[in-house]
């Protein structure tokens, strides 16, 4: 299983050089500002800003394509159904199916906000290694228990994924077919999950002993490995002002998808 | 059952984060009350990763297949570690596969995590009167899985349909709620059955895992 998250973190761009702590604060603020937007004109500004900062990040276009390959089917269902279910003004109709204006506007709003938030999230996670991001979040105040759990879970994700693949191959070699539903098949799949959990549990016991031998829980807290400069702070201020600008602009324009129609 | 970015308004995503912060704080407070809270971290972390991987197992439900949510099982096995585990799992799913989202992480954590904590308390009831047995483990495991998934489905449908940025008429909204609820009934029972089978399997093979919960 290739997770491919840290594939482009060694490129060079202002976002790659930006202090991870400031980057997390700035870009999370920006995506929350995006989720506030309802006016379609502001939505256009949001899309332009997203494309611009993606360009600055120097991440390749293929990275977006790869991440959009697994869009939520659920989002797809909303995009395909909302224009026909929501609203009163019918734009066009074919037989019993009617395309409605309000539903169509809501769909544009959802799809644009979704894409822009996903792309900014990709900049956040694609320009800094995930382990560095977790360490940065720890310095921002998330509890040690959470940070330790995230680091360890990420560390063993690929290995446990490999264990599952090996177990599934063994099952197929012994004649197990997953195509049809049967109580016996369900029991076998439940035992597969159980075996995976037991195997992981047993491995965790030896990992804990190894961690204790290396001084886990005994060492004094280390100094932060991050050092921000004036430039980092200036970029943060610029991003926060942009986020505030989007919110103020949206409020001034009416904070509604239907403003344009009035 | 992951709500993606872009659908919910800021007031709901913000409230989701606030509720998640509060529940995480409460869970960690409970974890820290243990004698050596760090001792269980590797176990909880590896089980978090294993749950994440186990959710890729597809159960055939013709004409399609479903993947397991396993939040009831997580609550049953991990206790108060279940909420941070779900939060971490959802974060990984959002960044690796685009399931869920960064702004909806708090809301999704509440949809999956709160029922997991309820499942934990239901599963503990198996020890009530005369300790646990294989049959009681199965029965309370089933109940944990059904209740956790059922509550998650209800929360998901209500949060989603009451916060869509479009007005849906009452009849369509009711029809959508019924359709979504009916579509999830087989999933709820499969979750309950798998939770029962896994807890019984673990009790038989490695009962020590269930000792702490």
Interface residues (C-beta under 8 A of the other chain):
Chain A: X3 X5 X28 X31 X32 X34 X35 X36 X38 X67 X68 X70 X71 X72 X74 X75 X78 X82 X85 X86 X87 X102 X103 X105 X106 X109 X110 X111 X112 X113 X114 X115 X116 X117 X118 X121 X124 X125 X130 X143 X145 X146 X148 X149 X150 X151 X152 X153 X154 X156 X157 X160 X161 X163 X164 X178 X179 X180 X181 X185 X186 X187 X189 X190 X191 X192 X193 X194 X196 X197 X198 X199 X200 X201 X202 X203 X204 X205 X207 X208 X211 X216 X217 X257
Chain B: X2 X3 X4 X5 X6 X7 X8 X9 X10 X13 X14 X24 X28 X31 X32 X37 X38 X39 X41 X42 X43 X44 X45 X46 X47 X48 X49 X50 X51 X52 X53 X54 X56 X57 X58 X59 X60 X61 X62 X68 X70 X73 X77 X81 X84 X85 X87 X88 X89 X91 X92 X94 X95 X96 X97 X98 X99 X100 X101 X102 X103 X164 X165 X166 X167 X168 X172 X176 X190 X193 X194 X197 X198 X201 X202 X205 X206 X209
